Amino acid sequence: MSVEFVVVKSYRALFPIIGIAGLVAGIVLARFVIFPPADQLVAGSPPRSADAAVPIAQPLPAADARRLAEAVVQIRREYVDEIPDGKLIDGALRGLLAGLDTHSEYLDPREYEELRRGAAGNYPGIGIEVSADNGFIKVQRPLEDSPAARAGIRAGDLILRIDGEPVGANVATAIEQMRGPAGSLVKLTVRRAAGDELVDVVLERARVEVHSVSGERLDTGYGYLRIAAFSDTTPADLERTIERLRREQSDLRGIVIDLRNNPGGVLEAAVAVADTMLDQGNIVSARGRAADARFRMDAKPGQILEGVDIAVLVNGASASAAEIVAGALKDNGRALLVGRRTYGKGSVQSVIPLADGHAIKLTTSRYATPSGAYINERGIAPDVVLAGPDSAPTDPTVDDEVRAAMRELQRRVPKGTRTAENRKSRT
């Protein structure tokens, strides 16, 4: 049994130094409460104009500022280890943002740069998508023409070591280890998916272009599109992939769009993707406190898949921007939604840069699908429910859920939720 020692301190000794902590707190609070940053880069919502960045001239109540100052003083005086003031402030800001909701967060320079790389669609590294798998890192797919693909890394391979160090289940840490300056080397110890062979592979990092859309032929007249995430390059990747599928199949009648395990990404990219498949109608609307956090985005005339039936495959890990696309196509009657209820992240985060390379990711809006449904913590129910647990995308030519979605297209099932069991009883 552990015992926690608690010592109650007298406030009498606090007053001589409370002014110092008050000054620190005042500087921090002035930065965020009285003079918020005017230069705001927004990712995941419409860009803000300079006129929209109106300072909120409302100082923190004296009692709250005093409580913060008291806490800072006690930490600096009594904590078991000496903590640099910068680390204290970073910790305070992380707590401040984390206390708002699960999607708002404080970003240090490394985290901010990582987020910007993801939105931009390129980064220096080896070019693989990975996930955690029983304490190891599993390769979901190597990116086309990447160092990983050229070195023979394949989907299903397990990464056991990076530069000789054992890999844990923390995907973010593993990704950071594999990234580095273009031209530098990284050594991976890999267990092959086929044959269970252990091999060491040395890869030279390069500037990797992340093509978030892949596609291939299924049966005659049917194709498959996988959108892994939404970045600035996704709309162009989608159009390029669809054009290739049309060249390969001039009689394209139906297509399965796979949004399973798609965590979302840039809002404008999701809207552009939905717009390529709609002639008219609303795509998404949002409400928030700031004027620029309230918006509505509609489809423009013309679509790239005219005359082609669409099934969208989703699961419980389809979130955010993926739900915008799924909701827009479903509510406008353009696609049949197949799979399982989506994650339910119906909020928009704005990324606002701060001083010294830091930033905050702040929830600024909640969005609604065209039917007016606010899906936050609710998700979107599919038209056709597949039985069983969520599964990650695999080779589409043998993926049971892709095949199920294609069969629904071939049958042209009327809209309305049915279970897989009910479908079996009718065949």
The 8 nearest C-alpha neighbors of each residue, nearest first, counted from 0:
[[1, 2, 3, 4, 5, 6, 79, 7],
 [2, 0, 3, 4, 5, 6, 79, 78],
 [1, 3, 4, 0, 5, 6, 7, 79],
 [4, 2, 5, 1, 6, 0, 7, 79],
 [3, 5, 2, 6, 1, 7, 79, 8],
 [4, 6, 3, 7, 8, 2, 77, 78],
 [5, 7, 8, 4, 9, 3, 77, 73],
 [6, 8, 5, 9, 10, 4, 73, 77],
 [9, 7, 6, 10, 12, 11, 13, 73],
 [8, 10, 11, 12, 7, 13, 6, 14],
 [9, 11, 13, 12, 8, 14, 69, 7],
 [10, 12, 9, 13, 14, 15, 8, 16],
 [13, 11, 10, 14, 9, 15, 16, 8],
 [12, 14, 10, 11, 15, 17, 16, 9],
 [13, 15, 17, 16, 12, 11, 10, 18],
 [16, 14, 13, 17, 12, 18, 19, 11],
 [17, 15, 18, 19, 14, 13, 20, 72],
 [18, 16, 14, 20, 19, 15, 21, 13],
 [17, 19, 21, 16, 20, 22, 15, 14],
 [20, 18, 22, 21, 17, 16, 23, 72],
 [21, 19, 23, 68, 17, 22, 18, 72],
 [20, 22, 18, 24, 68, 19, 23, 25],
 [21, 23, 25, 19, 20, 24, 18, 26],
 [24, 22, 20, 26, 25, 21, 27, 19],
 [25, 23, 21, 27, 22, 26, 28, 68],
 [24, 26, 22, 28, 23, 27, 21, 29],
 [27, 25, 29, 23, 24, 28, 22, 30],
 [28, 26, 24, 30, 25, 29, 23, 31],
 [27, 29, 25, 31, 30, 32, 26, 24],
 [28, 30, 33, 26, 32, 27, 31, 25],
 [31, 29, 27, 28, 34, 35, 32, 26],
 [32, 30, 35, 28, 29, 34, 33, 27],
 [33, 31, 29, 28, 34, 58, 30, 35],
 [32, 34, 29, 56, 58, 55, 57, 31],
 [35, 33, 30, 54, 29, 32, 31, 36],
 [36, 34, 31, 30, 54, 32, 33, 37],
 [37, 35, 38, 34, 353, 39, 31, 30],
 [36, 38, 52, 39, 35, 49, 53, 54],
 [39, 37, 36, 40, 352, 49, 52, 351],
 [40, 38, 351, 37, 352, 41, 36, 47],
 [41, 39, 351, 350, 352, 42, 38, 46],
 [40, 42, 349, 350, 46, 39, 351, 44],
 [43, 41, 350, 349, 44, 265, 40, 348],
 [42, 44, 266, 265, 348, 349, 347, 41],
 [45, 43, 42, 266, 349, 41, 347, 46],
 [44, 46, 47, 41, 43, 267, 291, 42],
 [47, 45, 41, 44, 48, 40, 42, 291],
 [46, 48, 51, 291, 45, 49, 41, 39],
 [47, 49, 51, 50, 46, 52, 291, 39],
 [48, 50, 51, 52, 47, 37, 38, 39],
 [51, 49, 48, 52, 53, 47, 37, 291],
 [50, 52, 48, 49, 53, 47, 291, 290],
 [53, 51, 37, 50, 49, 54, 48, 47],
 [52, 54, 51, 55, 50, 37, 35, 49],
 [55, 53, 34, 56, 35, 52, 33, 37],
 [54, 56, 57, 33, 53, 32, 34, 35],
 [57, 55, 33, 54, 58, 32, 34, 53],
 [56, 58, 55, 33, 59, 32, 60, 54],
 [59, 57, 33, 32, 60, 56, 29, 28],
 [58, 60, 61, 64, 57, 63, 32, 28],
 [61, 59, 63, 62, 58, 64, 65, 57],
 [60, 62, 64, 63, 65, 59, 58, 66],
 [63, 61, 65, 64, 60, 66, 59, 67],
 [64, 62, 66, 65, 60, 61, 67, 59],
 [63, 65, 61, 67, 66, 62, 68, 59],
 [64, 66, 68, 62, 63, 67, 61, 69],
 [67, 65, 63, 69, 68, 64, 62, 70],
 [66, 68, 64, 70, 65, 69, 63, 71],
 [69, 67, 65, 20, 21, 71, 66, 70],
 [70, 68, 66, 72, 67, 71, 65, 73],
 [69, 71, 67, 73, 68, 72, 74, 66],
 [70, 72, 68, 74, 69, 73, 75, 20],
 [73, 71, 69, 75, 70, 74, 20, 76],
 [72, 74, 76, 70, 75, 71, 77, 69],
 [75, 73, 78, 71, 77, 76, 72, 70],
 [76, 74, 72, 73, 77, 71, 78, 81],
 [77, 75, 73, 74, 72, 78, 81, 71],
 [76, 78, 74, 73, 75, 79, 80, 72],
 [79, 77, 74, 80, 76, 75, 81, 73],
 [78, 80, 77, 81, 74, 76, 82, 75],
 [81, 79, 78, 82, 77, 75, 74, 76],
 [80, 82, 83, 79, 78, 75, 76, 77],
 [81, 83, 80, 84, 86, 87, 75, 78],
 [84, 82, 86, 85, 87, 81, 75, 88],
 [83, 85, 87, 86, 88, 82, 75, 89],
 [86, 84, 88, 83, 87, 89, 82, 90],
 [85, 87, 89, 83, 84, 88, 90, 82],
 [88, 86, 84, 90, 85, 89, 91, 83],
 [87, 89, 91, 85, 90, 86, 92, 84],
 [90, 88, 86, 92, 91, 87, 93, 85],
 [91, 89, 93, 87, 88, 92, 86, 94],
 [90, 92, 88, 94, 89, 93, 95, 87],
 [91, 93, 95, 89, 94, 90, 88, 96],
 [94, 92, 105, 90, 96, 95, 91, 97],
 [93, 95, 97, 91, 92, 96, 98, 90],
 [94, 96, 92, 98, 93, 97, 91, 99],
 [95, 97, 104, 98, 93, 94, 99, 103],
 [98, 96, 94, 99, 104, 95, 93, 100],
 [97, 99, 96, 95, 100, 94, 101, 103],
 [98, 100, 97, 96, 103, 95, 101, 102],
 [101, 99, 102, 103, 98, 97, 96, 362],
 [100, 102, 103, 97, 99, 98, 104, 96],
 [103, 101, 100, 104, 362, 361, 348, 97],
 [104, 102, 361, 360, 96, 362, 100, 101],
 [105, 103, 96, 360, 97, 359, 93, 106],
 [104, 106, 359, 93, 96, 358, 360, 92],
 [107, 105, 358, 110, 111, 359, 357, 104],
 [106, 108, 357, 110, 109, 111, 358, 105],
 [109, 107, 356, 357, 111, 110, 112, 106],
 [110, 108, 112, 111, 107, 113, 106, 356],
 [111, 109, 113, 107, 106, 112, 108, 114],
 [112, 110, 108, 114, 113, 106, 109, 107],
 [111, 113, 115, 109, 114, 110, 108, 116],
 [114, 112, 110, 116, 111, 115, 109, 117],
 [113, 115, 117, 111, 116, 112, 110, 118],
 [114, 116, 112, 118, 117, 113, 119, 111],
 [117, 115, 119, 113, 114, 118, 122, 121],
 [118, 116, 114, 115, 120, 119, 113, 230],
 [117, 119, 230, 115, 116, 120, 231, 114],
 [120, 118, 116, 231, 117, 121, 115, 230],
 [119, 121, 209, 117, 118, 230, 232, 208],
 [122, 120, 208, 209, 207, 119, 116, 206],
 [121, 123, 207, 206, 116, 124, 208, 120],
 [124, 122, 206, 205, 181, 207, 179, 180],
 [125, 123, 178, 204, 205, 179, 126, 122],
 [124, 126, 146, 204, 147, 145, 127, 205],
 [127, 125, 145, 142, 147, 124, 207, 141],
 [128, 126, 141, 142, 140, 129, 125, 147],
 [127, 129, 139, 140, 138, 141, 126, 130],
 [130, 128, 138, 139, 137, 127, 136, 131],
 [129, 131, 137, 136, 170, 132, 138, 139],
 [132, 130, 136, 168, 135, 137, 170, 134],
 [131, 133, 135, 134, 136, 137, 130, 168],
 [134, 132, 135, 131, 168, 136, 137, 167],
 [133, 135, 168, 167, 132, 131, 136, 166],
 [136, 134, 132, 168, 133, 167, 131, 159],
 [135, 137, 131, 158, 157, 130, 132, 129],
 [138, 136, 157, 130, 129, 132, 156, 131],
 [137, 139, 129, 154, 155, 156, 140, 128],
 [140, 138, 154, 129, 128, 155, 137, 130],
 [139, 141, 154, 128, 138, 127, 142, 153],
 [142, 140, 127, 148, 147, 126, 128, 153],
 [143, 141, 126, 127, 145, 140, 144, 148],
 [142, 144, 145, 141, 148, 210, 126, 209],
 [145, 143, 148, 142, 149, 146, 147, 126],
 [144, 146, 126, 148, 147, 143, 142, 149],
 [147, 145, 125, 149, 148, 150, 202, 126],
 [148, 146, 150, 152, 145, 125, 149, 126],
 [147, 149, 145, 151, 141, 150, 152, 146],
 [150, 148, 146, 151, 147, 145, 144, 152],
 [151, 149, 147, 148, 152, 146, 202, 200],
 [150, 152, 148, 149, 153, 147, 146, 200],
 [153, 151, 147, 148, 150, 141, 156, 154],
 [154, 152, 156, 151, 155, 141, 140, 138],
 [153, 155, 140, 139, 138, 156, 141, 152],
 [154, 156, 192, 138, 137, 139, 153, 157],
 [155, 157, 192, 191, 138, 154, 190, 153],
 [158, 156, 137, 190, 189, 136, 159, 138],
 [157, 159, 189, 136, 160, 188, 137, 135],
 [158, 160, 166, 188, 189, 165, 135, 157],
 [161, 159, 165, 188, 164, 166, 163, 187],
 [160, 162, 187, 164, 163, 186, 188, 166],
 [163, 161, 186, 164, 185, 187, 160, 188],
 [164, 162, 161, 160, 165, 186, 188, 187],
 [163, 165, 160, 161, 162, 166, 159, 187],
 [166, 164, 160, 159, 167, 163, 161, 162],
 [165, 167, 160, 159, 135, 164, 161, 168],
 [168, 166, 134, 169, 135, 165, 136, 173],
 [167, 169, 134, 131, 135, 170, 136, 166],
 [170, 168, 172, 167, 171, 173, 131, 166],
 [169, 171, 173, 172, 168, 131, 174, 130],
 [172, 170, 174, 173, 169, 175, 176, 168],
 [173, 171, 175, 174, 170, 169, 176, 167],
 [174, 172, 176, 170, 175, 171, 177, 169],
 [175, 173, 171, 177, 176, 172, 170, 178],
 [174, 176, 172, 178, 173, 177, 171, 179],
 [177, 175, 173, 174, 178, 172, 161, 179],
 [178, 176, 174, 175, 173, 124, 179, 185],
 [179, 177, 124, 175, 176, 123, 174, 125],
 [178, 180, 124, 123, 181, 177, 204, 183],
 [179, 181, 183, 123, 182, 204, 178, 124],
 [180, 182, 205, 204, 123, 183, 206, 179],
 [181, 183, 204, 203, 205, 180, 184, 179],
 [182, 184, 204, 203, 181, 180, 179, 185],
 [185, 183, 203, 202, 204, 182, 201, 186],
 [184, 186, 202, 201, 162, 203, 187, 177],
 [185, 187, 201, 162, 200, 161, 202, 188],
 [188, 186, 161, 200, 199, 160, 189, 162],
 [189, 187, 199, 160, 159, 198, 158, 200],
 [188, 190, 158, 198, 157, 197, 159, 187],
 [191, 189, 197, 157, 196, 195, 156, 192],
 [190, 192, 156, 195, 196, 193, 189, 194],
 [193, 191, 156, 155, 195, 194, 190, 157],
 [194, 192, 191, 195, 196, 156, 155, 190],
 [193, 195, 196, 191, 192, 190, 197, 156],
 [194, 196, 191, 193, 190, 192, 197, 156],
 [195, 197, 191, 194, 190, 198, 193, 192],
 [198, 196, 190, 189, 191, 195, 188, 199],
 [199, 197, 189, 188, 200, 196, 190, 191],
 [200, 198, 188, 187, 189, 201, 186, 197],
 [199, 201, 187, 186, 202, 188, 198, 150],
 [202, 200, 186, 185, 187, 184, 199, 203],
 [203, 201, 185, 184, 204, 146, 186, 200],
 [202, 204, 184, 183, 182, 205, 146, 185],
 [203, 205, 124, 181, 125, 182, 183, 184],
 [206, 204, 181, 123, 124, 207, 182, 125],
 [205, 207, 123, 122, 181, 124, 208, 121],
 [208, 206, 121, 122, 123, 205, 126, 209],
 [207, 209, 121, 210, 120, 206, 122, 145],
 [210, 208, 120, 121, 211, 207, 142, 126],
 [209, 211, 212, 208, 236, 233, 232, 120],
 [210, 212, 227, 226, 209, 228, 233, 213],
 [213, 211, 226, 225, 210, 236, 237, 227],
 [214, 212, 225, 224, 240, 211, 226, 215],
 [215, 213, 224, 223, 225, 240, 212, 216],
 [214, 216, 223, 222, 217, 244, 224, 213],
 [215, 217, 222, 223, 221, 218, 244, 214],
 [216, 218, 222, 221, 396, 223, 215, 219],
 [219, 217, 221, 220, 216, 222, 405, 396],
 [220, 218, 221, 217, 248, 216, 251, 250],
 [219, 221, 251, 252, 250, 218, 248, 253],
 [222, 220, 253, 218, 217, 254, 219, 251],
 [221, 223, 216, 254, 217, 215, 255, 253],
 [222, 224, 255, 214, 215, 254, 256, 216],
 [225, 223, 214, 256, 213, 257, 255, 226],
 [224, 226, 257, 213, 212, 256, 214, 227],
 [227, 225, 212, 211, 228, 258, 257, 224],
 [226, 228, 261, 211, 225, 212, 258, 229],
 [229, 227, 261, 263, 226, 211, 264, 262],
 [228, 230, 264, 265, 233, 263, 268, 269],
 [231, 229, 118, 233, 232, 265, 120, 264],
 [230, 232, 119, 233, 118, 268, 120, 265],
 [231, 233, 230, 235, 234, 120, 236, 119],
 [232, 234, 236, 230, 235, 229, 231, 211],
 [235, 233, 237, 236, 272, 232, 268, 271],
 [234, 236, 238, 237, 233, 232, 239, 231],
 [237, 235, 233, 239, 234, 238, 212, 240],
 [238, 236, 234, 240, 235, 239, 212, 233],
 [237, 239, 241, 235, 240, 236, 242, 234],
 [238, 240, 236, 242, 237, 241, 235, 243],
 [241, 239, 243, 237, 242, 238, 236, 214],
 [242, 240, 244, 238, 243, 239, 237, 245],
 [243, 241, 245, 239, 240, 244, 238, 246],
 [242, 244, 240, 246, 241, 245, 247, 239],
 [245, 243, 241, 247, 246, 242, 248, 240],
 [244, 246, 248, 242, 249, 247, 243, 241],
 [247, 245, 243, 244, 248, 249, 242, 241],
 [246, 248, 244, 245, 243, 249, 216, 242],
 [249, 247, 245, 250, 251, 246, 244, 220],
 [248, 250, 245, 251, 246, 247, 220, 244],
 [249, 251, 248, 220, 252, 245, 219, 221],
 [252, 250, 220, 248, 249, 221, 253, 245],
 [253, 251, 307, 220, 221, 250, 308, 254],
 [254, 252, 308, 221, 307, 309, 251, 222],
 [253, 255, 222, 309, 221, 223, 308, 256],
 [256, 254, 223, 310, 311, 309, 224, 257],
 [257, 255, 224, 311, 225, 312, 223, 310],
 [256, 258, 225, 312, 259, 311, 224, 255],
 [259, 257, 313, 261, 312, 226, 317, 260],
 [258, 260, 313, 314, 317, 261, 257, 312],
 [259, 261, 316, 317, 262, 258, 391, 314],
 [260, 262, 317, 227, 228, 258, 259, 263],
 [263, 261, 318, 317, 260, 228, 316, 319],
 [264, 262, 320, 319, 321, 228, 318, 261],
 [263, 265, 229, 320, 230, 228, 266, 43],
 [264, 266, 43, 268, 230, 229, 267, 42],
 [267, 265, 43, 269, 268, 44, 320, 270],
 [266, 268, 270, 269, 265, 271, 43, 44],
 [269, 267, 271, 266, 265, 270, 229, 231],
 [268, 270, 272, 266, 267, 271, 320, 324],
 [269, 271, 267, 273, 268, 272, 274, 266],
 [272, 270, 274, 268, 269, 273, 234, 267],
 [273, 271, 269, 275, 274, 270, 234, 268],
 [272, 274, 270, 324, 275, 276, 271, 269],
 [273, 275, 271, 298, 277, 276, 272, 270],
 [274, 276, 302, 272, 273, 303, 277, 271],
 [277, 275, 302, 274, 273, 304, 303, 278],
 [278, 276, 274, 279, 302, 275, 298, 273],
 [279, 277, 300, 301, 302, 299, 298, 276],
 [278, 280, 298, 277, 299, 300, 297, 281],
 [281, 279, 298, 297, 282, 331, 278, 277],
 [280, 282, 297, 369, 283, 298, 296, 279],
 [283, 281, 327, 297, 296, 369, 298, 280],
 [284, 282, 368, 296, 369, 281, 367, 295],
 [285, 283, 295, 367, 366, 294, 296, 368],
 [286, 284, 366, 293, 294, 365, 364, 367],
 [287, 285, 293, 364, 365, 292, 366, 294],
 [286, 288, 364, 292, 293, 289, 363, 365],
 [287, 289, 290, 292, 286, 363, 293, 364],
 [290, 288, 292, 291, 287, 293, 363, 51],
 [291, 289, 292, 293, 288, 51, 287, 294],
 [290, 292, 293, 289, 47, 51, 294, 45],
 [293, 291, 287, 289, 290, 364, 363, 286],
 [294, 292, 286, 285, 291, 287, 290, 289],
 [293, 295, 285, 284, 292, 296, 286, 291],
 [296, 294, 284, 283, 285, 297, 293, 281],
 [295, 297, 283, 282, 284, 281, 294, 298],
 [298, 296, 281, 282, 280, 299, 295, 279],
 [299, 297, 279, 274, 280, 277, 281, 278],
 [298, 300, 279, 278, 301, 297, 274, 277],
 [301, 299, 278, 279, 298, 302, 277, 274],
 [300, 302, 278, 299, 277, 303, 275, 276],
 [303, 301, 275, 276, 277, 304, 278, 305],
 [302, 304, 275, 305, 276, 301, 238, 241],
 [305, 303, 307, 302, 276, 306, 275, 308],
 [304, 306, 307, 302, 303, 276, 301, 308],
 [305, 307, 304, 308, 252, 253, 251, 303],
 [306, 308, 252, 253, 304, 305, 309, 251],
 [309, 307, 253, 252, 254, 306, 408, 334],
 [310, 308, 334, 254, 253, 255, 335, 307],
 [309, 311, 335, 255, 334, 336, 256, 404],
 [310, 312, 256, 336, 255, 337, 257, 335],
 [311, 313, 257, 337, 338, 258, 256, 336],
 [314, 312, 259, 338, 258, 317, 339, 337],
 [315, 313, 339, 341, 259, 316, 317, 338],
 [314, 316, 341, 342, 317, 340, 339, 389],
 [315, 317, 260, 314, 342, 318, 259, 341],
 [318, 316, 261, 260, 259, 341, 314, 315],
 [319, 317, 262, 342, 321, 322, 263, 344],
 [318, 320, 263, 344, 322, 321, 345, 323],
 [321, 319, 263, 323, 322, 269, 266, 264],
 [322, 320, 263, 318, 324, 319, 323, 317],
 [321, 323, 325, 319, 320, 318, 324, 326],
 [324, 322, 320, 326, 321, 325, 327, 319],
 [323, 325, 327, 321, 273, 322, 326, 269],
 [324, 326, 322, 328, 323, 327, 329, 321],
 [327, 325, 329, 323, 324, 368, 328, 322],
 [326, 328, 282, 324, 330, 329, 325, 323],
 [329, 327, 333, 334, 331, 325, 326, 330],
 [328, 330, 326, 332, 334, 331, 327, 325],
 [329, 331, 332, 327, 328, 326, 369, 370],
 [332, 330, 328, 333, 329, 327, 280, 369],
 [331, 333, 329, 330, 334, 328, 335, 327],
 [334, 332, 328, 331, 329, 309, 335, 277],
 [335, 333, 309, 328, 329, 310, 332, 336],
 [334, 336, 310, 311, 382, 329, 337, 309],
 [335, 337, 381, 311, 382, 310, 312, 334],
 [338, 336, 383, 312, 381, 311, 382, 384],
 [337, 339, 385, 384, 313, 312, 314, 381],
 [340, 338, 314, 384, 313, 381, 341, 315],
 [339, 341, 380, 379, 315, 314, 378, 381],
 [340, 342, 315, 378, 314, 379, 317, 343],
 [343, 341, 315, 318, 378, 316, 317, 344],
 [378, 342, 344, 376, 375, 377, 374, 341],
 [345, 343, 375, 319, 318, 346, 342, 376],
 [344, 346, 375, 374, 366, 365, 343, 319],
 [345, 347, 365, 364, 344, 366, 362, 348],
 [348, 346, 364, 362, 363, 365, 43, 44],
 [347, 349, 362, 361, 363, 43, 360, 350],
 [350, 348, 41, 361, 42, 360, 43, 44],
 [349, 351, 360, 41, 42, 359, 40, 361],
 [350, 352, 39, 359, 40, 358, 41, 349],
 [353, 351, 358, 39, 357, 40, 359, 350],
 [354, 352, 358, 357, 356, 351, 355, 36],
 [353, 355, 356, 357, 352, 358, 36, 30],
 [356, 354, 357, 353, 108, 358, 352, 107],
 [355, 357, 108, 354, 353, 358, 352, 107],
 [358, 356, 107, 108, 353, 355, 106, 354],
 [359, 357, 352, 353, 106, 351, 105, 111],
 [360, 358, 105, 351, 106, 350, 104, 361],
 [359, 361, 350, 104, 103, 349, 348, 105],
 [360, 362, 103, 348, 349, 359, 363, 350],
 [361, 363, 348, 347, 103, 364, 349, 346],
 [362, 364, 348, 287, 347, 361, 292, 349],
 [365, 363, 287, 347, 286, 292, 346, 285],
 [366, 364, 346, 285, 286, 345, 347, 287],
 [365, 367, 285, 284, 345, 346, 373, 364],
 [366, 368, 373, 372, 371, 284, 283, 285],
 [367, 369, 283, 371, 370, 372, 326, 327],
 [370, 368, 371, 281, 283, 282, 330, 327],
 [371, 369, 368, 372, 330, 367, 331, 326],
 [372, 370, 367, 369, 368, 373, 284, 283],
 [373, 371, 367, 368, 370, 374, 369, 366],
 [374, 372, 367, 375, 366, 371, 345, 368],
 [373, 375, 377, 378, 345, 343, 372, 376],
 [374, 376, 345, 343, 344, 377, 373, 378],
 [377, 375, 343, 378, 344, 374, 342, 345],
 [378, 376, 343, 374, 375, 379, 342, 373],
 [343, 377, 379, 341, 374, 342, 340, 376],
 [378, 380, 341, 340, 381, 374, 377, 343],
 [379, 381, 340, 378, 382, 339, 341, 384],
 [382, 380, 336, 337, 383, 384, 339, 340],
 [383, 381, 416, 336, 415, 337, 414, 335],
 [382, 384, 337, 416, 417, 381, 418, 338],
 [385, 383, 418, 338, 339, 381, 417, 337],
 [386, 384, 338, 419, 418, 339, 383, 387],
 [387, 385, 419, 384, 418, 388, 420, 338],
 [386, 388, 385, 389, 390, 339, 419, 384],
 [389, 387, 390, 386, 339, 385, 314, 315],
 [390, 388, 314, 315, 387, 391, 339, 316],
 [389, 391, 388, 392, 314, 259, 260, 400],
 [390, 392, 260, 393, 259, 389, 314, 139],
 [393, 391, 390, 259, 394, 398, 395, 260],
 [392, 394, 395, 398, 391, 397, 139, 154],
 [393, 395, 396, 397, 398, 392, 154, 401],
 [396, 394, 398, 397, 393, 401, 223, 392],
 [395, 397, 394, 398, 217, 402, 401, 216],
 [398, 396, 395, 394, 399, 402, 393, 401],
 [397, 399, 395, 401, 400, 394, 393, 396],
 [400, 398, 402, 401, 403, 397, 395, 396],
 [401, 399, 403, 402, 398, 404, 338, 385],
 [400, 402, 404, 398, 403, 399, 395, 405],
 [401, 403, 405, 399, 400, 404, 406, 398],
 [402, 404, 400, 406, 401, 405, 399, 407],
 [405, 403, 407, 401, 402, 406, 400, 337],
 [406, 404, 402, 408, 407, 403, 401, 409],
 [407, 405, 409, 403, 408, 404, 410, 402],
 [408, 406, 410, 404, 405, 409, 411, 412],
 [409, 407, 411, 405, 406, 410, 310, 404],
 [410, 408, 406, 407, 411, 405, 253, 412],
 [409, 411, 407, 408, 412, 406, 405, 413],
 [412, 410, 408, 409, 407, 413, 406, 308],
 [411, 413, 410, 407, 414, 408, 409, 415],
 [414, 412, 411, 415, 335, 382, 410, 416],
 [413, 415, 382, 412, 416, 335, 383, 332],
 [416, 414, 382, 413, 417, 383, 412, 381],
 [415, 417, 382, 383, 384, 381, 418, 414],
 [418, 416, 383, 384, 421, 415, 419, 422],
 [417, 419, 384, 421, 420, 385, 383, 422],
 [418, 420, 422, 385, 421, 386, 384, 423],
 [421, 419, 423, 418, 422, 424, 386, 417],
 [422, 420, 418, 424, 423, 419, 417, 425],
 [421, 423, 419, 425, 420, 424, 418, 426],
 [424, 422, 420, 421, 426, 425, 419, 418],
 [423, 425, 421, 422, 426, 420, 419, 418],
 [426, 424, 422, 423, 421, 420, 419, 417],
 [425, 423, 424, 422, 421, 420, 410, 419]]
